[in-house]
Amino acid sequence: MSPIKSINITILAASFVFFAAFAQAEEVTVIEVPCLCKLGHKEGHYKGIIGVTDENRDFVRSLIETGKLVVGQQITLEGKGCKAENWPLPKQVPVCGQTSVRIKDANGNKTTTMVDNSEFDGPITVSIISNGGIPLGDDAPDGTPRVNEKRWPKAITINVLGISQ
């Protein structure tokens, strides 16, 4: 076999392996969030606030109950900062605000400083490190999360914090 044919076969085989691995990779869920912030205390930390409305309540519930919002999952947050015109809930307009940072000096004294967070525009894929505002009930027998049926209709916001990949 000529060296050129051998190189072509090798490239073809490598391409097949790459595309097969890519096709098997789990698809990352994309969530459009009306408030997306870059946290000021550590590089690569982000917060997305999901406004839960009658229009998206079933979709958000499906994300929760399929385990897409649990710690460790990868998710893409897509948003345009944290502006009132993007926020679907008229009574509660979120802001990126500040993050408190506690520092311990050599003598053991603790001080707290506030660090500004900033609005972030665009998609960002993060690994979830924390979530909040999810009214959870008992897990399903297979361990997947379930919402609390009585509290779920009153849920207004869900926070997702993550580190960019």
C-alpha positions, 0 to 999 in steps of 0.5 A: 500500500502506498504511503498516501493511501495509508495516511488517507485511511488513518485520517478517515479512521481518526475522523470517524472516531472523533465524530462517533465520540462527538455524536455520543456526547450528551447534549447540554441544555440551553436555558434562556434567562432574563437575568444573567450575571457574572459574579465579582468574587471569583473569575468564571462564576456566573448566576442565572435567575429564571423567572418562573411564569405560567408560560414556562412553568411546565418547561422549568418543572421538566428541567428540575424533574429530569435532573438538568438543574442539579449540582454537577450538571452542565447547562448553558445560560443564555441572557442579556444582562439583568434588565427590567424589560427582559424580566417577565414578572412585573412586581420583582425586578432582579439585579446582579447586586453584590457578593460578600467575601469574608477574608481571614487575616493572619491573626484570625480576624475576619472582615467582610467586603462587598464585591460588585457583580456585573451583567453578562450578555451572551451564552455561557456554559457552566457546571452547576455548583448551587441552585436555589428557589426550587420547592423540592418534594420527595425524590422519585424512587430512582433518585431524581428530584421532584417538585413539591406539588403544593409549593410549586405553583407559587415558585417565582424565581430559581437561581442557578450558580455555576463555573464556566467550562 
